[in-house]
Amino acid sequence: MPGCSILGCRAYKRTHLPNLTMHRLPKKDRQKWLDIIGVENINLQFKEPRICSLHFDDKSFNRTLDVIRLRDEALPSSDLIITIM
């Protein structure tokens, strides 16, 4: 399974991070996500870049029983982005 596409983030789903989730860039709000993340901070070598749940606030998720889903209006948190210079 591919890991997070944010440069400098080495997160990928492992057994010791069971609540980590991966999220594709949405078609509808793709440009908003890229503006927050910064194109220079994302590894675009993957066909479908994915952003891990570590780059979102807790309020961005719906948690129901064992299911964790990103809310439709959720945007990555700019506070949690590692900027590469």
PyMOL commands that set and color helices and strands:
alter all, ss='L'
color gray80, all
select helices_A, chain A and resi 30-37+39-41+53-55+58-60+78-80
alter helices_A, ss='H'
color red, helices_A
select strands_A, chain A and resi 22-24+50-52+61-64+67-70
alter strands_A, ss='S'
color yellow, strands_A
deselect
rebuild
show_as cartoon
